Amino acid sequence: MVPLPPVVPSPRTVGYRNKCEFTIGKDYDGKPTIGFMLGGFQQGVTLGEPSECIHVSDGAKALVTALNKYIRQEGAQSTYDQISHKGFWRLLSVRTNEKNEGILYL
């Protein structure tokens, strides 16, 4: 048996995620939104914005905010509907570095 060293906690506990995947759909009020799914399919698919999530980096939050503004514009492509399987915007992956520079994958 190999002895394992103790787990060392990270000194960084806020904004530590360098990659996040966000669903694109509708929020509770039916507004196009990029965020995390709340509840399950039985309750209906609704999204919450990541603004209060402490594990998401500030750079990722800024990119999500900018793209949320874009998809909510008049004439923007529709968001994907998980029930009807129709729509254009479906998933956003964001990768950020320690300088809060980011890359979007749509």
C-alpha positions in Angstrom: 0.0 0.0 0.0 1.3 3.4 -1.0 0.9 6.2 1.6 -0.9 9.3 0.3 0.1 12.8 1.5 -2.6 14.9 3.0 -4.8 17.0 0.8 -3.5 20.6 0.5 -6.3 23.2 0.2 -6.0 25.8 -2.5 -5.3 29.3 -1.3 -7.7 30.6 -4.0 -11.4 30.0 -3.2 -13.1 32.7 -5.3 -13.1 33.0 -9.1 -10.9 29.9 -9.5 -12.6 28.3 -12.5 -10.6 28.8 -15.7 -13.2 27.0 -17.9 -17.0 27.2 -17.7 -19.7 25.9 -19.9 -23.0 27.8 -19.9 -26.4 26.9 -21.3 -28.1 29.4 -23.6 -31.9 29.5 -23.3 -34.5 31.5 -21.4 -34.6 32.7 -17.8 -37.6 32.5 -15.4 -39.2 35.5 -17.1 -38.7 34.1 -20.6 -35.8 36.4 -21.5 -32.9 35.1 -23.6 -30.2 34.3 -21.1 -26.7 32.7 -20.8 -26.2 30.9 -17.5 -26.6 27.7 -15.5 -29.7 25.4 -15.6 -32.0 25.7 -12.5 -34.1 22.7 -11.7 -34.7 19.7 -14.0 -36.6 19.0 -17.1 -39.7 17.9 -15.1 -40.0 21.4 -13.6 -39.2 23.1 -17.0 -35.8 24.4 -18.1 -34.9 27.8 -16.8 -31.6 29.5 -16.5 -29.9 31.7 -13.9 -27.1 34.2 -14.7 -23.7 33.4 -13.1 -23.2 36.9 -11.6 -23.5 35.6 -8.0 -21.4 32.4 -8.5 -18.2 32.8 -6.6 -16.4 30.0 -8.5 -16.8 31.7 -11.9 -14.0 34.2 -12.8 -14.7 37.9 -13.3 -13.4 37.6 -16.9 -16.0 34.8 -17.7 -18.8 36.8 -16.0 -17.9 39.9 -18.1 -17.9 37.8 -21.4 -21.3 36.3 -20.4 -22.7 39.8 -19.6 -21.6 41.1 -23.0 -23.0 38.2 -25.0 -26.2 38.3 -23.0 -26.6 41.9 -24.1 -26.0 40.8 -27.7 -28.5 37.9 -27.8 -31.2 40.1 -26.2 -31.1 42.6 -29.1 -33.9 42.9 -31.5 -33.4 40.6 -34.5 -30.8 38.3 -32.8 -30.9 34.6 -33.5 -33.3 32.6 -31.2 -32.0 30.7 -28.2 -32.2 26.9 -28.2 -35.3 25.3 -26.7 -34.6 22.1 -24.9 -38.1 20.9 -25.3 -38.8 21.6 -29.0 -35.2 21.2 -30.0 -35.3 24.4 -32.1 -33.2 27.5 -32.0 -29.7 28.8 -32.8 -27.8 29.7 -29.6 -27.3 26.6 -27.4 -24.0 26.4 -25.5 -21.2 28.8 -24.6 -17.8 27.7 -23.3 -15.5 30.3 -21.8 -11.8 29.8 -21.0 -10.0 32.5 -19.0 -6.5 33.0 -17.7 -5.1 34.7 -14.6 -5.2 38.1 -16.4 -8.9 37.6 -17.0 -8.4 37.4 -20.8 -10.9 35.1 -22.3 -11.7 32.9 -25.3 -15.3 32.1 -26.3 -16.4 28.8 -27.9 -19.9 28.8 -29.3 
